[in-house]
Amino acid sequence: MSDEPQGFLDQEEEQEPKNYWLMTYADMVTLLLTFFILLFSMSSLDQSQFSESFTAIRAAIQGKETTIATSRITAKEASVLVEQVQLRRQIEQAQQRVFQDVRLLQTTEGVEGVLTAKLDKGKITLRLPSEVLFDSGSATLKPGGRVVLGQLKNFFIKYPDQMINIKGYTDDVLPSPTARFRDNWELSAMRAVNVLRLMVELGLNPNRMTATGLADLDPLLPNTSPENRAQNRRVEFVLEKIVE
């Protein structure tokens, strides 16, 4: 038998919160809304249908507990959410069409066998090994590299609605003390900048391009072998659709 007074136990029980069910209820409602939005993203519901359904859910929630945050979502907010989902879907569909043309580009003489590409959530990434464009430790474009970039230039001009972020990468081996560049940050940045400058010379609008040096960040493979390091040394072109 406990030595604590019964009155003390009663006081503790009174201080405990009585609305444990609210947390479970709020989680359930959040999951329901998330599931509803996912269903919409894979369907062809129009905006009026979505807004009406969302309003019905909102009314049901308010009837139970008005303090839950999701119950304060207005029809206007639901409409904005619909527009965002629709825009995201349109962008991804447009990028899929561009990516189909990338497949044709990969068979072009000059880039065949060296250009790789991927599409992820509306972003298209074109990848070239650094050895195709630059000599080891150098940021000066090789003649053969200029030919390859000339092929890419034609593709970029064909799709002026694409913002292009040019990214330079190295492996984890530091430049020698006598090298021109102090570190891999400087080397990767100058390589990206020089690629951008050539693209401008070839006629691309500089306002739709950026250059970024990322040194040995985000390696494709662990820097544990010469073969892996060769794959990590690369230049990427990340294409994102410009939304007006």
Order of alpha helices (4+ residues) and beta strands (2+ residues): alpha-alpha-alpha-alpha-beta-beta-alpha-alpha-beta-alpha-beta-alpha-beta
